[in-house]
């Protein structure tokens, strides 16, 4: 190879790097951007990040650059907010400016700005308002939804009895119970756990949930415009997303044939009624595509997240048998063995509620919530964050704050109990994020976690297959989500 053929591309790369760094320096000088490590072209600050544990890497950078700093995730500038004060100041005190939803390309690329999770502007406001109103009308936080969850909890226990105290992996059945609650809300129907259509739906949700943390999907999220046209896992991911939408639209078709607008049965009926009211509005957000994506969002947000939290709950209670024993004692004393747990029992069970809070704090399911964006140039402390910049609020830095939670790396329900054994409230308990983009299903999720777990523990003791000290509780994957290790257990009837 001629020397000129080698020198030319090397010089070109050097020029690109120089222009990139000079441009970034001028931008920072003029806009007072937050500080951060110097990025490289194309890959940004990936060399500063441990891709197996990005939250830990970002916490380490916060020690060097402070609670507000900027990193480049690939070519994309991202502001990280570390610690309760910075997160609160952004999402609550300046919540209207940080209201945008930042993209997770593997998801947002197939939702086209629709739905609840990854929409923005008026579409988001209208879909969130409609969904909250509909869920409340059907009893979210009230008795009718509670009865649905109680019914599902009993079905879950009956299915668990079939294990006959033999070792089994609880992953599928716990996610199935959570999925059935969403099915009852969306189309007033629950499925038998081994129904073929239900198994197909669960397979779609489970596979995509596992895949979203895979290295290939993370690469797609870094360079979506390039990877989109290549073969790879993202193609099968998109296919499963389309299959979930098709499943929902089939249910919509059935509802259209029997719709009574004066007596809506579920979320789909309410959406169809709103579509009819706005059928002459060409700008309406109420159309079939938006309905399918809203339904998909509810499935994704309400199935695997609750299922994983319940799975982690079982693991932690086996790891700490003294905690399990205290929960058993409180259930027996407050509820007894002959009636189903209800939400009115919760206020009389501070230890159990403290355990549930500590489980959610400890597992830190979504370390960075969902990404936000600023919807305008925003002065934040002594910096300016340009419009459209992605913002990662570090929930893990709040949930693991060592001043609020002594020994945060330790599982300890005492973090949520005062000296009298009463439940202790804290603003630092933010597993569902905070501000105007707080999780739409927080109330439902809290209800499910309490009713499912107390009903299970009312009927069973959780027995590990190894000594409790040998159980591993650290997540096997830490990226967008913290995924617990697989395990088996035996359920011993009480």
N, C-alpha and C positions, 0 to 999 in steps of 0.2 A: 504493500500500500504506500502511495506517495505521501511524503510528509505533509503536503498541503491538504490532502484528504483527511488527515488526522487533526491538523491545526484548526481547520475551518469550523467543524462542529464544536470543538472545545471552546474556541473564541465566542461562538454563538451562545453557548450555554453560559459563559462568563458574563456576556453582555446582558442576557436575560436576568441573571441573578443580580447584577449591579442595578439594572433598571428597577427590578422588583424591590430591592432593599432601599434604594434612594426614594422611590415613590412612597414606600411605606414610611420612611423617615419624615418626608415632607408632610404626608397626611397626618402623622402623629404630632408633628410640630404645630400644624395649623388647627387641628381638631382636639388636641389634648386627649388622645385616646388613652384608655387604661394601659398600664404597663404590662409587660409580658415578655417571654423569651423570644428571641429573634427567629422568625420562621424561615424555612427554605422554600424555594419555588416548588409548586405542585404538591409536595408532601406536607408543607407547613411545619407544624411542631410535632409530627408523629414520632420523631426520635426522642422527644421528651416524655412520651406516654408509654406505659406498659399496657398493651392492648388486652391483656388478660385481667387487668384490674385498673381500668381507667379512673374510677373515682379516687383510688388511693394516689394515683399519679397527680390528679388535679388538686388534691388536698396538699400534697407535697409542694406543688407550685405556689399554692396560697401562702405557705410559710415564707416563701421568698419574695413574692410580689404583692402580698396583701389580700384583703377580702374582695377586691374588685380588680380583675386582671383579664387580659386578652390572650387567647391562644388561637392558632390556626389549625382547625381540624381538617387536614388536607388543605385545599386552597381557600377554605371558608373561615373568615374571622368570627370568633365566638367569644363573648364575654362570660366569664364565670363569676358567680356570686357565691361567696363562701361565708358561712356563719349566719346566725339568726338575724342580726341587725341589718346586714346587707340584703338578705332575702326579703325580710319584712318591708324594708324601705322601698324596694322595687315593686313587689307584688301587691302591697297594700297601700303604702303612702303615695306611691306614684303608679298605682295599678292601671290607670287608664292609658298610660304611655307604654307599659309593658304588656299590653293586652293581646298582642299578636301571637299566633301559634307558629313557632319555627318548624321547618320541615324535617321529617324523617323520611328521606326520599323513597325508601322501599314501600312505605305506606302512603305518603301523600301523593306519590306519582300515580296511584290507581284510584284516588278519591276525587281528583279533579276539583278540589275546593269545596266539596259537598260534605254533608255529615255534621257531626258534633265535635269530634276530636281534632280534626285538622283543617277546619274551615276558619274563615276570618271575616271581619267586617259584619255587614248586615246579615249575611247568610248564617254566620255563627250565632249572632245574637238571637235571630229568629228561631233557629233550630234548638238552641239551648233553652230559650224561654218556653217554647212549645213542649219540649221533652220534659222539663221540670214540672210544668203545669199538668201534663198528662200523667206523669208518675204520681204526683200528689193526688190528683183526682181519683186515681185507682188505689190510693192508700199507701203511698210510700211514706213510712213512718206512722201509718195508721193501721187499723185492724185488718183490712182486707188483704193487704200485702203480707202482713204478719201471718195470717192464716195460711197463705200459700207457702210461705217458708216453713211453717210448722208442719204442714202436710208433707212437704218434701223431706224434712228432717226425719219424719217417721218412716217414709219410704226408704230413705238412706239407711236407717237402722235395720230395717227388715232385710235389706240387701246385705248389710254387713254381717247379720246373723248367719247368712249362708256360708260364710267363711269357716264356721264351726271351730273357731279358735286356732285355725291353721295359718301358717305364715302366708302373707300376701302383700302386694304392693298397692297402697291405697290411692295412687295418683289418679287413675281413670275414674274411679267411682266418686271421688270428692269433686273433681271437675264436672262430672255428669250431674251431680246434685245442683251445683251452682248454675250450670247451663239450663237445667230444667226450670229454675226460677225465672231466668230471662225469657225462656220460651213461654211461660205462663203470662208474663207481662206483655210480650210482643203479640202473641196470637192465642192466648188463653188455652194453652194446650201443654201438657207434660207428656213425656215419652217414657215407656219402659226402658230400663238401662240397656237392654239388649235388642231394642228395636232397630231394624236395619237402617232406616232413614236417620235415626238418632246417632247410630254408630258412625255413619258416613259424615254427619255434621261434626261430631266430636273429633273424628280423625282429621278433618280439615283444620279445625281450631287448634288442636294439640300440635300438629306438625308445624304449622306456621308459627305458633308460640315458641316452640323449641328452635326453629330455624332463624328467628329474628336476631338471635345473638351469635349466629355462626360467623366465622371469619369472612366468608364470601359475601354475606349480606352487609357486613360492616364495610367491606371494600366497595360494594355498590353504593352505600350511603356516602362514601367519600367522593366518588367520581361517577355519579349516576348518568350523566350525559354520555360518558364513554362506555360504561359497562352495560347500559340498557340494551345495546344492539348486539352484545356478545352472548353466546350460549352460557348457561350456568344456572345456579340454584334459583336466581331471581325469576326465571321463567316459570318454574313450577310453583313458586310462591304466588305469582300473579294469577296462575291458573286456579289455585285453591281459593284465593280471594274472590275470583269470578264465580266459583262454585258456591261459595257462601251466599253471594248476592242472588244467584239463581235459586237457591233453596228458599230464601226470603221472598223472592218475587213469585214463586209458586204458591206460597201461603197467601200472598197478597191477592193473587188471582182467585183463590178459593173464597177469600173475604169479600171480594167485589161481587161475587155471585149471591151473597147472603147478607149484604150490608143493610143495616137499619140505622140511619143517621140519628134517629131519636133515641137509640139505645146502644151506644158504642160498647163493645165487649172488651176491647184491649187497645194497645198502642196503634196497631195497624188500622183499626176502624176509625180511630180519632184522626189519623193522618189522612185517610181516604176522605173523610168528611171535610177536612180542611181543604183538600185538593178540589173537591166539588165546589166549595164556597169561592175559591179563587181561580176557577177554571177559565175565566175571561181576562185574567191578569197575565200578560205575557212575561212579566218579570217575577212571577211568583216563584218562591223557593219550594213550594209544595208540588213535587212531581215524583214519578216512580224511581228515578235514579237516586234522588236525595233520600227517599224512603229506604231504599235498599242499603245505602251507605250508613244512614242513621242506625238501622237495625244491625248492620255488621259491627258498627262501633259499640253498640250495647252488648253484643255477644263477646267481642274481644275484651272490653273493659270489665265485664261482669262474670266471665266464665273462668278463664285461666288465672286471673289475679286472685280471685277468691279461693279457687282450688289450690293454688300454690301456697297461699297463706294458711289454709287448713292443713295442708301436708306438712308445712314447716311447724305448725302448732303441735302436731302429733310427735314429730321428731324431738322438739324441745321438751315436751312433757315427759317423754321417755328418758331423755338425757338428764332430766331433773325430777326424779320420782317423788322427792319431798314436795315439790310444787304441785304435781299431779294429785298427791294425797290431800293437800289442803283444798284444792278445787273440788275433789270428790266430797270432802267433808262439808263444804259450803253448799254444794248442790243438794246433798242429803238433808241438810238442816233447813234450807230455805224452800226447796221445791219438793223434795221427797222423791220416791220412786214411782208413784202412781199417777202423776199428772205431767203433761207436756210442759217444758219450759216456755215461758212467755216473756215479752219485753218488760212487763211490770215487775218481774222478778229481778231484773238487772240492777235496779236501784238498791236492792237489799243484798247485793253480792259484790261488795267492793273489791274483794280479793280476786275473784274471777275476772272482773273488768280490768283490774290492774295487770293481771296475767295477759289478757288479750292485748292491752296497750303495749306491754313490754314485748310481746311477740312481734307486733308490727314495727315497733321501734328497732328491735334487735335485727330483724331480717332485712329491714331497709330495702323493701322490694323494688322501688324505683329510685335509685340513688340521686337522679337529677330531675325528677318529675318528668314532664314532657317539655321540650324546648319552647321557649317564648321568643318573640321578637319585639323590638321597639317599633311603634307605628309612626314615630316622628323622630327627628333629631332630638336627643334627650340629654339634658344636663343631669348628671348623676354624681353627686359629691363633687370632686374637683375635675371630673372628666366629662367629655361629650361622647355619647354613643350614637353613631350615625343611624338614621332610619333604616329599618330592614335588617339590622344586625341580630344574629341569633344570640340568645341569652340562656345560659344554663344555671338555674337556681339549684345549688347543691343542698338537697334535702338531707343527705347523709351527714353533712357538716352540722346540721341543726339537730338531727336525731342522735348524733354521737357527740354532742357538746359536753365536754368533761366537767364544766362548771354546773350545768343543769342536771346531768346524769353522771354522778361519780362512778368511775370505772365503767365507761360506756361499752367496752368490749365484753363485759360480763353480762350474762342474762340474769336479771334481778328484778322481779315484780315490785320490790321495794322502791324502785325509781318512781312509782306512781302511788305510793302510800305514805300518809303522814305518820306521826308518832302514835296516833290513836288507831291506826289501821283503817282510816277512812281514805277514800279515793282522793288523790291529790291532782288538781288540774295544773296544766302547764301549757304555755303558748308554744313550747318547743316540740310538742307532739304534732307533727305535720306529715304523717304518712300519705295523706291524700292531697298534699300541696296546700296552698292557701291563696287567698285573693279571688278575683273574679273568675279565674280559670280552674278553681278547685274542682276536684273530681265530681262529676254530676251524680254519680251513684254512691257517694259516701254514706248516706243514710241507709241505703239498702245493704251495702257491704257490711256495715257495722251490725245490722240486724242479722244477716246471714251468719257472720262469724260467731256471734253470741249464741244464736239458737241452734246452729249445727253442732258447735263444739260442746255445749252443755247437754244436748240430747245424746250425743255419742258417749260422753263421760257419765251421764246418768245410767247408761246401760252397760258400759264396758270399762275395763281397765286396759291400758295400753302396755303391752309387754314387748320389749325389744328382743331380738334374737341373739344379742351379744350383751356384755356388761355395759351399763349406761355410760361409764367413762370412756368406752371405746367408740361410742357413736360420734361421728363427725357432723358438725353443724355448719361449717363454713360453706358458702355457695360454691358450686362447681364451675359456675360461669358468672362473671361480674362484668356487665356492660350496660346495655339499656335496662336490663332487669337482672336481679339476683336470683339465680336458680338453685334450689336446694339439691343436695345429693340424693340419689335414689336409695331407698331402703325398703325393707319388709318388716312387718310386725305381726303380732298375734293379738286379737281382740278377745279378752277373757270376760265372759258374761258376769255381771255383778248380781 
